[in-house]
Amino acid sequence: MKLFNQLRWFFIKEWKRYLGAILLLIIISILQLLPPKIVGILIDLIIKEKMHGFQILPWISIIFITAIIVYILRYLWRILLFGAAYQLATELRVKFYSYLSKQSQNFFLENRTGDLMARATNDVDRVVFAAGEGVLTLIDSLFMGFSVLIIMSTQINFFLTVISLIPMPIMAILIKKYGKELHDTFRHAQAAFSLLNNKTQEILTSIRMIRSFGLEDNQSKKFDIIVANTGKKNMEVAKIDARFDPVIYLSVALSNLLAVIIGGYLVWINKITIGQLTSFIMYLGLMIWPMLALAWMFNIVERGSAAWDRIYSIMNKKIDIQDGNKNIPYSSGTLNINISLFLYPNNKNISLKNINITLEPGKTLGICGPTGSGKSTLLKLIQREFNIEKGAIFYHSIPLSKLKIDDWRSRISVVNQNPFLFSESISNNISLGKPHASQKEIEKAAKLADVHKDIICLPNGYQTQVGERGVMLSGGQKQRIAIARALLLNSEILILDDALSAVDGQTESNILKNINTWKKNGHSLIITAHRLSALINSDEIIVIKNGSIIQRGNHLTLTKEGNWYKSMYIYQKLEMELEDN
């Protein structure tokens, strides 16, 4: 029942729907008390020979009309109650997505995609089911049960009612015991489902790699183990589930047996009539639903409670990257990077130290260095994906930690080495950040990214579907479409994180030439690259090694120094000459 308290905020918000549904359920419960009473009266009248032939028709008409009214009212309360429950599904998923969108990259390193998907779908469905069917069964069973008990004890015989209900406390104790077991077991079953979701997602996203290495059998065996474990956990839930119904039906059977034995005796000694005993047994039949409903309610509420715990075990985690409250001035500003020390969370290795950089509007900053030197880490800090413990990054002389995150991220556009494309048209992928962009704007951005001529050669041009993650395109085409997407936003700072690695030298030169023309309007460019030819025209180039800046200057300056940059540039130049020959 803890779940209903946790959902109190929603019940208060949707009180009109829930109140309407509850009132209709109460009316239905009252109407359902009429048929047994009428049947009892009819039996007594027939036995006493006070009713003949067509005299029974008005009574049957009352029962029929009652059934029609109950049918209509049931239809109405379902619309009210389940309409509210579906609204809860929407709100929970929106809240969950909103929470995830504010989390840092560290959060997604700790929580796997499949598990988060399971919580956002399967677990939310369980909570919603409890908020719909759970509320229905609780209200309906309690009111119906108490109404029947009152009628049985006051209108027929109190002693017979007490004797007939002796099995009920035993049933209640067993249901409570099974409910606690179900909560824990279902939570483990949901965790197993999350693991299955994770494995399925991994296999589907890496299917080409699995095939290329001939790992189908190996992955199939691993998947079979996870599927078997999930089945085992769900079977444990089913075993506990299976205990509920026998307990209820046994209790009801004992109640009926006691009612027939004691009721028959009371008829024999003229304490009640045969018609009253018939009504009593019919009322006892009506008690089957409340008892079944209560057991079912405990079942679905315990499942919902376990699912709620799983959802909020994620949502109760503190958001690492706290939002600021300052707005950014509507003009291009200077970016100042002053990082004394940065370590990734739960990692003792130093990732960056003594990083001091100034990037003015309209300028280009080139970043290079050996693999794993800290280039991408620096870009992540600029994007505010992690907090900086010692040092800060400033824009317009305001620390990024003080700026509104959405405002800051709207001022930068980022293209990664492995860009993500959605399973939509090329046009929609380019206009992702600017959905209402005209076709002319989209094509202009594509031309700047030197991908327009590739697109128009495709069967459907800009309306060509790229497939999941852009599977229909080459690596170079995906990178250039992502660059076009970034350029369309016309952001103040463009970040290319080795985003030209999959294009040839001539295409790289064309793109950089176009970007240099584009940024004359005050845009800044930050570019990291392993291929140093991409950095030649940068206003400043920094070389990072082991998290520190070991060289800085422009291309001409660095090629005169006998260090990492010069040796790497000469090596790459010779490599290109050999390829040309």
N, C-alpha and C positions, 0 to 999 in steps of 0.2 A: 504493500500500500504506500510505501515511501515514494514510489514513482508519481502518484497523484499529487503529492505535496510538492515534488520537484517541478511538476507541470502546472502548478498553481497560477503562474504568471500568464499562461496561455488560456486557462479556464476563465480567468478574470477578463482577459481581453475579448474572448468569444462568449461571454456570459449569456448573451441573448440567444444564440443558437443552442447552447447547452440547456438553458432554462426551458426553451420551447420544446426541446426533445424530451426533457424530464417530465414536463407537464403532460405531454402526449402519452408517455409511457405509463404514468399514473392513471390516466383516463382508461387506457387499454387494460391495465390490471384490474380496475374496478369493473369494467364491462365483462371481463373473462370470469368474474365471480357469478354472473347471472345464470349461465346455462346449467351448472350443477344444481343450483337452487331450484330452478324451474323443473328440471328432471325429477328431483326429489318430490316436489309438490305434485307433479303429474302422476308419479307412481302411487303415492298415497291416495290420490283422488280415484285412480283407476281401481286400486284394491278395494276401496270403500264403495265402488260402483257409483261414484258421483260424477263421472265424466264418460260421455259416450260419443262415438263417431266424430263428426266434424267439430265438436267442441274443442278438440285438441289443436286444431289448425292455428288459432290466434297465438297460442303459446309457441308453436313451431315457428311461426312468422317472426316472433320476438327474437328467438334464437338466431334465425337466418339474418335478420336486420342487424343484430349485434355483431355477427360474423363479418358482414359487409363493412360496418363502421370500423371494426378492428383492423380490417385489411387496409382501408384508406389511411387510418391513423398510423399504421406501421410504415406505410410508404412515405408519409410526411416526416416522421421522426428520423427515418434513415437519411433523407435528404439533408435535414438539419445537422444530425450528429456526424455523419461521414463527410459532409461538406466541411465541417470544422476540422475534422481529422486530416483531410487532405490539405487544408490550409496550414496545419501544423507541419506536414511534410515539407511544404514549400519553404516555410520560415526556418525550419531546422537546417535544411540544405543550404539556404542562402547564408545563414549565420555561419555554418561550417565552412563554406567556400570563402566567405569574407575573412574568417579567422585564418584560414590557410594562406590567403593572398597577402596577409600582413606578416607572415612568418619569415624568418631568415633562412638562408641556405642551410645553416647548421641543423635546423628543425627537419629538413627533408633528408639530411644525411642520417638522422636518427630514426626517422619513420619512413617505412617503405611505401611506395605508391599503391601497391595492391591492398595493403592493410588500410590505408586511408580511404580507398575506394569502397572497401567492404563496410567501413563505418558510415560512409556517406550514403550508402544504398541499403544494404541488408539490415544494419542496425537501426537506421532511421525508420525503415518500414516496420520493424518490431515495435518501436516506440509509438508510432502512429497507430498501429493496430491496437495497442493497449489503450491509447487515448480515445479510440472509437469503440471497438467491441468491448474493451475493458470497462469503460464507463457505462455502456449499455447494459452489460450483464450485472454490474454492481447495483445500479439503480433498479433495474427490472426485477432481479432476483430478490433484493431486499424488500421492496415494496410489495411485490407479489407474494412473497413468503409470509410477511407479517399480516397482509390482508387475509390470506387464506387461514392463517393461524387464528386470527381474531374471529372470523366467521365460524371456523370449526369449533372453537372453544365456547363461544357465546351463543351461537344459533343451534348447535347440535348437542355436544356433550363435552364438558371440560375434562373430565376424568379420562374419557376415551382419547382425547387429543394428547394429553400428557403421556399416557401409556404408549401411544403410537409413535411418539417422537423420541423414545428412549435411545434408539440407535444413532440419533443425529450427533450428540456430543462426541461419540467415538469417531464418527466420520470427520468431524471438524478437526480433531486432534491429528488424525492421519493425514488429512489434506495439508495442514500447516507444516507437518514434518516433511512431506514430499515436496512442498513448495520451496523450502530452503534448499533441499538437495537439487531441485531443478534449476534454481538460480545459479548455483556454482557450476553445475554440469553444462548448462547452456552457455555460460560465459566461456568455458573451455572449448565448446563446440564452435563458437563464433571466432575464437582465436585461431582455431584450426582452419576455418573457412578463410580467414584473412591470409593465412600462410598459403593456402591453395590459390587464392586470388593473386598473390605475389608471384608464385611460380608460373601461373598461366600467363600473366602479363610479361614476365621475363622471356618465356619461350616464344610468345608471339612477336615480341619486338626484336628478338635475336634469331629468328627462324632462318634467315639467310646464312648467318655465321654458323649455326648448328649444322645446316646442310653442307656447307663448304668444308667443314671439318669432319663430316660423317659421324656426328654425335647423336643421331636420332635415337638409336637404341639406348645409349647411355642416359639421355635426358628422359626418355620414356620410362626407364626403370625408376629414376628419381621421382618423376611425376606420379608413377603408380604408388610409390611409398606414401607420398603426401596425400593422394586421393584415399588410400586405404586408412590412413590415420584420421582424415576428416570423416570418413564413413564410420569409423569406430567411435569417434566422439559423438556423432549424431545418433548412433545406435544406443549409446549410454543415455542420451536425452530421451530417446523413444522408450527405453525400458522404464524410466521414471514416469514418463507420460502414461504408459500402459497401466500403471498402478491406480490412476485416478478413477477411471470408469468402473472397474470392478468394486471398489470401495463404495461408490455411490449407489450402484445397482443393488449391491448386497444390503446396504442400509435401507433403501426403498423397499426391497422385498421383505425385510424383517418388519418394517413399519406396516406394510400391507397385511402381513401375516397376523401381527398383533391386532390390527384394526378389525380383521375378519373374526378372530377368536373372541376378543373382548366385545366387539360390536354385536356379534351374534348372541352372546350372553345377555347383553343389554336389551336386545330386541325380545329375547325369550322372557325376560323379567319385566317387559313393557316400560323400560326407561326411555327407549327411542323407538321410532317406527322403522319399517323396512325402507321407506322412502328416504328417511334421514340417514340411514346407514349407507344407502346408495349414493346420496349426495356427499357423505363423508368420504367414501372411497374415491369418488370423482375429484373431490377437493385434494385428497391425498395424491391423486394422479397429477393435479396441478402443481403439487409440491416437488415433483420430480424435476421440472425445469429449473426452479430456483436452486435446488441442490446441485444439479448438473452445471448450471450457470456459474454458481459460486466456485465450484472446482475448476471450471474452465477459465473463469476470471483470474483465479490465483495463478493458474498456469500461464496465461498470456501476459499478466502483469509482471510475474517473475521474469519471464523472457524479456519483456520490455524494460524492466529495471536493470537487468544485466546488460542489455544493449545501451541503455542510457549511460550506465557507468563507463562503458567502452567509449562512447562518444565524448563524454565530458572528461575522461582521463586525458584526452587530447586537448580539448578546448580549455581546460583549466590550467594548462601549461602557460607560463608567462611568455608574452611576446618579447623576443630578444631586442628587436629594433623598435624602440619607442618613437612615436611620432612627435615632431616638433610643432611649434605654433607660429612660426614666422613665415610670412610670405616673401617670395623672391621679387626684387624689382623687375619691371618689364623692360629689361635691356640686357645685352650680353655683358657678362662680368668676367673678372679674373678668377681663375681657379688656383688656389694655393694649397699645396699638399705638404704637411709637416708631420711626418710619422716618426716618432722616436723609437717605438717598439711595437710589434704586432705578433701575436701568437694565436693560432687557431684554438677555439675552445677545446678543452680536454687534451691539449697537445703541448708538450714542453719544448718542442723545437721552435726556434725563432724563424719566423717567415719573412719579416721585413724589419729593417732597423735603419735609422738615420736617413730617411727618404725626405728630401726637401726639393720641391718642384714648383715653379710658377708658370701657368699657362694663360697668356693674355688672349683676348678676343681676336679672331682672325688668324691665329698662329697654329702651327702643327707641332705636336710632341710625338717623337718616335721612341719606342721602347723596344729593346732587344736584350738578348742574353741567353745563356744556356738553358736547356730544358729543365724545368723545376726551379728556376732561379727566383721566382716571385712575381713575374710579369702579370699573370692572370689574377693573382692575389691582390695586387695593387688596383687593378680595374674593378674587382669586386668591392673593394673598400670605397672606391669612387661612387659605385652604385648603391652604397649603403647596405650591402648584404651582410656585413658583420660590424660590430662595434669596435672602435679603436680605444684601447685602454690607455695608451700613452701617446699623446699627439692628437692631431685633428686635421680635417680637411675643410677649407673655407671656400665659399663662393660669394662674391660681393662682400667679402670680409665677414661673412656670417658662417659660423660652424655648421656643417651639414646636419649635425645632431639637433640643431635648433630649428631647422627648416621643416616645413611640412613635407612628408615623404612623397606624396602624390605630386606635389608642386615640383619638387626636385627632379623626380624621375620623368616628369613631362618635359624637362629642359634638356634631357640627354637621350640619345638614341644609340643602342648597342647592337652590334652584329658580331656573333660568336663564330668560331671556326666551324662548328657543326650546327648551323642554324636549324630551327624548328619550323617546318612548314605544315599547315593544317591541310586536312584532306578536303580541299575546296579548289576553286579555280585559281589560276595565277593572279587574276585581277583582284580577287578577294584577299589573297595572301599579301599582295603589295599594299592594298588599302586597309590592312588590318587595324592600324593605329588611327586611321582617318577614314572611317566607313563611308562618308558622304563625298569622298573625293571624286571629281569628274574623271572621265576616261582620258581626257587631255592631260590632267595632272598625273595620272597613273603612268601614261606613256612617257611623259617628260622625265619622271623619276627612273623609269626603266632605261631610257636612253642615257641618263647620267651614269647608271650602273652598267652600261654597255651590254644589256641583255635584251633590248628591244628587238634586235634583228633575229635573235634565237627564238623569241616568243612568236613572232609573226610567221615563222616557218613551221610551227606546230600545227596539227590538224585543225584545232579550234581557236588558235591564237590565244588571246588573253583569257578566253573562257575554257581553256584546256584544264581538265582536272589533274592535279598533281599526284593523287594517290596518297596513302597514309605516309606521313612524314616526308612527302615529296619523293616517293619511291620511283616515280616515272621520270625524274629528272637526274641529270648528272650532278656530281658534287659542285662543279664550277657554276652550273646554272642555279643551284640552290643558294649558293653564296651570293651570287649577283642579285637574285630576287630579294634576298634578305637585305642587301645593301640598298636596293630600290625602295624597299619598305621603310628603311631608316631615313633615307633622303626625303621621302614624301612628307615626313613629319616636320621637316625644316627646323629641327631642334638646334639649340644654341651650341651644344657639344655633341659631336659624332665620335663614337668609340668603335674602332675596328680591331677586334681581338683575333689577330691572325686570320682575318676574314678573307684574305686573298690567296690563301695557301693552295686552293684547288684550281686556280686559273693560270693560264700561261703568261709569259712575260709581257707580250704585246697587249693582252687584255688588261693586265694589271696596270700597265702604263696608261692605257686609255682611261681606265676608271679613276686613277689618281689625278690625271690631268683634268678630268671633269669635276672631281671633288674640289680641286684647288680653285677652279673657276667659281664653283658654288659657294665656297667659304669666304669669298671676298666680301660678302655682305655682313661679315662679323662673326661667322660661325668658327668654332674651334674644332680641331681634329686631334684625337689621340689614336695612335696606331701602333699595335705590336705586331712583330713579324719575325719569322725565322729567316725569311728571304730578305736580305738587307737592301735589295734594289727597291723595295717598297718604301724605304725610309730616307732615300737620298735627298729628297726635297724638303725634309722636315726642318723647321726652324731650330729645333734642339733635339738631339738624340741622347737618351741615357742608356747606359749598359748596366744591367743588374746581374749580379752574381752572388749566390748564397744570401739573397735578401738585401744586399747593399748595393749602392751605386758605385761602380768602380771606374766608370768613364762618363763624361758628358761633353757635349759640344755639337757642332754641325758635322755634316758628312766630311767636308774637306779637312776640318780640324782633326777628327778622329782617325782618318786614313793616314795622317802624318805621324800619329802616335804609334809606337810599337807595342800594341796590346791586343786584347781579344777582338775588338771590332775590326782592326786592320787585317789581322790574320784570317778572320772569318770571311771578310769581304773578298780578299784575294783568292781564297779557296773557292768560294761560290762563283767568282768571275771565271776562274779556270774551268770549273765544272760546266758552266754555260758554254764556254768556248768549245770544249770537248763535245758537248751535245750537238752544237751547231755543225761541227766538222763531221 
